[in-house]
């Protein structure tokens, strides 16, 4: 499809709302809403590329508390005609039908391909792609299993969401600042994965979240790898105006 003249596509990822505490999470949410207000006049398509929440599980009649300012703003943009896409990440893979029904988000659980203004995009959160990380890939299959989801839903929400908070914070503590270390072009696993895809089919842009470090790297003369960074320290996003894609920082 071609963008409407004057309109843009925005890509953003890894808010991790809910950590490290309610106060800091609320400040981050306010900043995200301010950013959404700043793009409201020219956004045609919005891609939320995963880990919007640091923990999330939808019971049939219960969802995690909080985030009403963000959800309300997304609903407002959706009602105004903005097309919205939501990639489940490794922290919010248990998003089911609540956000599609209430806001109109299109949910994606694996990478997708799109073409805008004759440019081809390969889009995904990024978790479980590329070489290695076999332990996580196994756990992801377990968490994506319908029986495992049904069994977890049998746990009372107070206990279930409490467990999710506990494990998400342990994961964040274990990761520490390792995401801020650039490994090199030959060791960045999402770049390796993108090159493998590029050998089979051309894409102008590979856009991922998950890595937490803002990256804009050339894969070939006419293909780029973009990592969107996160909204804990970097506050970065990408924007495509139909001609050029840029990685930017929100101040």
C-alpha positions in Angstrom: 0.0 0.0 0.0 1.0 3.6 -0.4 0.8 6.0 2.5 -1.5 9.0 2.4 0.5 12.1 1.6 1.7 13.8 4.8 1.1 10.6 6.9 3.7 8.4 8.5 4.3 4.9 10.0 5.7 4.8 13.5 7.5 1.8 15.1 8.1 1.6 18.9 9.0 -1.2 21.3 9.9 -2.3 24.8 8.1 -0.1 27.3 8.2 -2.8 30.0 5.4 -1.0 31.9 5.1 -2.3 35.4 8.8 -2.3 36.4 10.8 -1.4 38.4 7.9 0.0 40.5 4.5 1.7 40.1 5.9 5.2 40.4 8.6 4.9 37.8 6.3 2.9 35.5 3.7 5.6 35.7 6.3 8.3 34.8 7.3 6.2 31.8 3.6 5.7 30.8 3.1 9.5 30.9 6.1 10.0 28.6 4.7 7.4 26.2 1.3 9.1 26.1 3.0 12.5 25.5 4.9 10.9 22.6 1.6 9.5 21.2 0.1 13.0 21.5 3.0 14.4 19.6 2.5 12.1 16.6 -1.3 12.1 16.6 -1.6 14.5 13.6 0.5 12.5 11.1 0.4 8.9 12.2 -1.4 6.6 9.8 0.0 3.3 11.0 1.4 2.5 14.5 3.5 -0.6 15.2 3.9 -1.6 18.9 6.7 -4.1 18.5 6.4 -6.1 21.8 7.1 -6.0 25.5 4.8 -3.1 26.0 4.1 -4.6 29.4 6.7 -6.3 31.5 4.1 -8.9 32.5 0.7 -9.7 31.2 -1.8 -12.5 31.3 -5.5 -12.3 30.3 -7.9 -14.3 32.3 -11.4 -14.7 30.7 -12.8 -11.9 32.8 -9.7 -10.3 34.3 -6.7 -8.3 33.0 -3.8 -6.8 34.9 -4.5 -3.5 36.7 -3.1 -0.2 35.5 -2.0 1.3 32.2 -5.4 3.1 31.7 -3.7 6.3 30.3 -1.9 4.4 27.6 -4.8 2.1 26.7 -7.1 5.1 26.6 -4.8 7.0 24.3 -4.4 4.0 22.0 -8.2 3.6 21.9 -8.6 7.3 21.0 -6.1 7.0 18.1 -7.8 3.8 16.9 -11.2 5.5 17.0 -9.7 8.3 14.9 -8.7 5.8 12.2 -5.1 4.9 13.0 -4.2 1.4 12.0 -2.5 -0.4 14.9 -0.4 -3.5 15.1 0.8 -5.2 18.3 3.6 -7.8 18.4 3.6 -10.1 21.4 7.0 -10.2 23.0 8.7 -12.5 25.5 7.1 -10.5 28.4 3.6 -10.1 27.1 3.1 -13.2 24.9 -0.2 -13.9 26.8 -2.1 -11.1 25.2 -5.2 -12.7 23.8 -8.5 -10.9 22.6 -8.9 -8.1 25.1 -6.8 -5.5 23.3 -8.2 -6.4 19.9 -11.7 -6.1 21.1 -11.3 -3.0 23.2 -8.8 -1.0 21.1 -8.8 -2.7 17.7 -5.2 -3.8 17.7 -4.1 -6.4 15.2 -2.1 -9.0 17.1 1.0 -10.7 15.6 2.8 -13.6 17.3 5.6 -14.1 14.7 7.4 -11.9 12.1 5.4 -10.4 9.3 6.2 -8.9 5.9 4.7 -5.6 4.6 5.3 -3.3 1.6 4.8 0.4 1.8 5.5 2.8 -1.0 7.5 0.1 -2.8 9.7 -0.6 0.2 9.6 -4.0 1.8 9.6 -4.4 5.6 10.4 -7.5 7.7 8.9 -6.8 11.1 9.0 -8.7 14.4 9.7 -8.5 18.1 12.9 -10.5 17.7 12.7 -13.0 20.6 13.7 -16.6 19.6 15.1 -15.6 16.2 18.6 -16.3 15.0 21.2 -18.8 16.4 21.4 -20.1 19.9 19.3 -19.3 23.0 17.8 -22.8 22.9 16.6 -22.7 26.5 14.4 -19.7 25.8 13.1 -21.2 22.6 12.0 -24.3 24.4 10.3 -22.2 27.2 8.6 -20.1 24.5 7.0 -23.2 23.0 5.8 -24.3 26.5 4.3 -20.9 27.1 2.6 -20.8 23.7 1.1 -24.2 24.3 -2.7 -24.0 24.7 -2.8 -26.6 27.5 -0.2 -24.7 29.5 -2.2 -21.5 29.1 -5.4 -23.2 30.2 -3.6 -24.7 33.2 -2.2 -21.3 34.2 -5.6 -19.7 33.8 -6.9 -22.0 36.6 -4.6 -20.2 39.1 -6.3 -17.4 40.9 -5.4 -14.0 39.3 -3.9 -12.6 42.6 -1.5 -15.5 42.6 -1.0 -15.8 38.8 -0.2 -12.1 38.2 1.9 -12.1 41.4 4.0 -14.9 40.0 4.4 -13.1 36.7 5.6 -9.9 38.5 8.1 -12.0 40.5 9.6 -13.7 37.4 9.7 -10.6 35.2 11.7 -8.7 37.8 14.1 -11.6 38.3 14.6 -11.6 34.5 15.3 -7.9 34.5 17.8 -8.3 37.3 19.5 -11.1 35.6 19.8 -9.2 32.3 21.2 -6.1 34.1 23.0 -3.8 31.6 24.2 -6.5 29.3 21.8 -5.2 26.6 23.8 -2.0 26.4 26.9 -3.8 25.1 27.2 -4.0 21.3 28.5 -7.4 20.3 29.7 -6.6 16.8 28.2 -7.2 13.4 29.2 -10.8 13.3 27.8 -11.6 16.7 24.5 -9.7 16.9 22.1 -12.5 16.5 19.3 -10.5 15.0 21.7 -9.2 12.4 22.8 -12.7 11.6 19.1 -13.8 11.3 18.4 -10.8 9.0 21.3 -11.7 6.7 20.0 -15.3 6.5 16.6 -14.0 5.5 18.1 -11.6 3.0 19.8 -14.4 1.2 16.4 -15.8 0.3 14.4 -12.6 -0.3 15.2 -8.9 -0.4 13.8 -6.6 2.2 14.7 -2.9 2.5 14.2 -2.8 6.2 14.4 -5.3 9.0 12.8 -3.8 12.2 12.9 -5.5 15.6 12.6 -4.7 19.3 13.8 -7.0 22.1 17.5 -6.1 21.9 17.0 -2.9 23.9 19.9 -1.1 22.1 19.0 1.4 19.4 20.8 0.2 16.3 20.7 1.3 12.6 23.1 -1.0 10.6 23.6 -1.6 6.9 23.1 -5.2 5.8 23.8 -4.4 2.1 23.8 -1.5 -0.2 20.0 -1.3 -0.1 19.0 -3.1 3.1 19.1 -2.0 6.7 18.7 -3.5 10.1 16.9 -1.3 12.7 16.6 -2.1 16.4 14.1 0.2 18.1 15.8 0.3 21.6 13.6 0.7 24.7 11.8 3.3 26.8 13.6 2.7 30.1 16.7 4.6 29.2 16.8 5.4 25.4 13.3 6.5 24.5 13.8 5.7 20.8 11.5 4.9 17.9 11.5 4.7 14.1 9.4 6.6 11.6 8.8 6.1 7.9 7.4 9.0 5.8 7.0 7.1 2.6 10.5 8.1 1.4 12.9 7.6 4.3 13.1 5.6 7.5 14.8 7.3 10.5 15.6 6.1 14.0 14.9 8.9 16.4 15.0 9.8 20.1 12.1 11.4 21.9 13.1 14.3 24.2 
